[in-house]
Amino acid sequence: MSRIAYVNGQYELHADAFVHVEDRGYQFADAVYEVCEIRNGLIVDETGHMDRLGRSLSELEIVNPMSRQAFGLVLREVVRRNLVKDGIVYIQVSRGVSPRNHAFPPAGVRPSVVLTAKHMKPKNAAAQKGGKAVTVPENRWERVDIKTVGLLSNCIAKEKATQEGAYEAWYVTDDGMVTEGSSSNAWIVTKDGVLVTRQATGGILKGITRGVVLRMCKQMGQRFEERAFSLEEAFEAREAFVTSATSIVMPIVQIDDRVIGNGHPGNTSIELRKAFHSHAELVPLHQPWQI
Ligand code: PMP
């Protein structure tokens, strides 16, 4: 079966789906994106992801080209046409196509909208073993709270992780504080059983998965703190894990050459992963056989 992409109002064969060479997303990374998990034919946390897409666009003064309802329809259609039951849907909006010039184009240039969907199996096997994190210096710009496609630093960080057989790279600031992963939020569980993740007031992307896990903590009476934590503190932690729409909760059992806890996924991470989807927003997609 051929993959289908949505590009500016058309459903096209994925292999033939293109944007213009002067798209500002291509030339300047002047674009934002979202990734939502599709799990068992349900869309996970659509509201949170669409809220954040709206925020990213408005922070960059890109006019939102489509209503929430229209995005919802296209998203479902892309998932349906690609027969995705477990996987992800990717949404990207750039400022549009305009002759190359750093300053924003004149009003009236239409943002480019691309949606794709693909199969991806839940990473349960990896989660049972847990993964390693390598550390990289925090070298990104200050607006990492905006989910832009300007991910070159993140790509270099992930490449380092991949080359070292690690699952993720954790950014660490000059003063030794962990910010987040290259594509995930970073968490530890202290020796006293308190969950800690950096506050989302700067320095990180405010993950939707992170938000669900914080809500779970409140509902489950699990103690947590939103504050910066150091790499040293992480080395001494009982558990560490990362959260993202594609990883859900992924235990981290080693950071650089330091084993975390007993080197196996901890109970808290395992429990959070198991319970996650019963706390997330799950909205049915039309199943292919229902259309
Ligand atoms: N931080 C970064 C840098 C990311 O790329 C991601 C994944 N999009 C996250 C955190 C986690 O965000 P979410 O839980 O919304 O997927």
Boltz pocket constraint, residues with backbone or C-beta under 6 A from the ligand:
constraints:
  - pocket:
      binder: B
      contacts: [[A, 35], [A, 144], [A, 180], [A, 181], [A, 182], [A, 183], [A, 184], [A, 185], [A, 204], [A, 205], [A, 206], [A, 207], [A, 208], [A, 209], [A, 210], [A, 243], [A, 244], [A, 245], [A, 246]]
      max_distance: 6.0
